[in-house]
Amino acid sequence: MDSLTTDFIKIREIHFHNVDPASNDAREALLLLLDMPGIEDVRTLTDICIQVNYDIRQVTLQTLEAALMEVGFHLDNSLLIKMKRALFYYTEETQLMNLGYQHDQASSTLDIFVNCYNQRKHGCRDQRPEYLRHYS
């Protein structure tokens, strides 16, 4: 990897606040983020923390955390974590703007939601053939 490419790869930790002690938010978030565009690597550090390596040209920490919250994860909102989060959001957006990259947050978030929907087992899939779905 050249130095320009490594400037865009960020390694961040995402901390969760487990509302339910029986849940393992880190493992569930890891499964959700594994095949997302822009995500290089995801590892669980503890039951409430994951480490994400990602390319900010495709996805930012702000987009990742917003998508996780939309899906139902509870992020840690302690003062130190909030300050780090704000600093990371600012530096990533500033770096992208200084280099002329336009980040489309809506499409990245949509990709995460579509991936999450496809991985869940639910009864919302229509088992009928295509020609019977539009029969009137």
N, C-alpha and C positions, 0 to 999 in steps of 0.2 A: 504494500500500500504506500502511496506517496504521501507527502506531508499535507498536501491540500485535502486529500480524502480523509486523513485522520483528524483534521480540524473539525470535520462535520460529524464525526462519531462521538457521541456522548455516552458516558456511563453514569447512570443515576440510580438512586435507591428510592423506591416508593414504599412508604410505611402505611399500614392499615390500622384501623381501630376496630377490633373484633367486638361486635355487639353481642354475638352469640359465641360463647366459649367453645362450643362443639364445632364451629365452622373453621375452615382453614382457608382464609381469604387469599393468602399468598399463593397457595397451590392452584386455586381456582383462577386467579388472575393470570398466573403463568400459562395455564392451558388456553386461556382466551387470547393472550398476546403472542403466542408462539409463531403463528404463521402470518402475522400482519406485515404488510409492506413497510419497509424502513426499519424493522426490528431485526437487529443482528443476532442478539442473544438475550435470553431471559433466564435468571436463576433465582431460586428461593434461598434467602439467607437465614430466615427464621420463619415461624408461623405467621408473623405479621409484617414481613419485609421481603421485597423482591429487588433484585438488581437487574436493570434493563440497559442494554447497549443498543443504541438506535442512531439512525442517520437523520439529522435535523432538516435535511433538504426534503425529506418525505414526511416526517412526523416530529412534533415537538413534545416536550414533557407536558405542557399545558393541554395539548390535545389528548394525550394518553390518559392523564388524570381526569379530564372532563368526561371522557368516554367511560372510564371505570366507574365514576360516580353516577353517570346516567344508567348504567347497567345495574347498579345497586350496591356497589362496594362503598364502605365507609373508610375514608382516608383519615389518617392521624392529623389532628388540627392543633397540636401543641404549638406554643409560641416559636420555638426553635425551628420546627419543621415548616411552619408557615413562612418564616423569614427566609429559609433556604429555598423554598418553593418560589417565592416572589423573585428572589435573586436569579434563580435558574431561568424562570420565564423571561425576565428582562434581558438577560445576556443572550439567550438563544434568539429571541426576536430581533435584538439589535445586531447580532452577527449576521443573521439572514438579510436584514434590510441593508446593512453596509455592503454586502456582496451582491445585492441586486436580486436576491431570490424572493419570489412571491410564494407564500405558503398558503395553500387552500385548505383551511382547517375543516371546512364543511365536508369535503370529500374524504379526508382522512378519518374523521369521526364516523361518517357513513360506512366506510370499509370495516371499521371495528364493530359497528352494530350488526352489519350483515354477517360477518364472521361469527359473532356471538349467537345470532339467530340460527344459523346453519348448524352450529355445534350442539344446540340444545335439543333434547328429545321432547317433542310435544305433538299434540294431535291436530295441528293446524295444516297438515299437508293433505291435499285432496288426492285420494287414491284413484279417482276415476280417470280414464283415458282423456286426452285432450279434446277429442271430438264429442264426448259426452258432457264436458263441462259447459259448453256453450250451446247446448241443445235447448230450444225453446218450444 
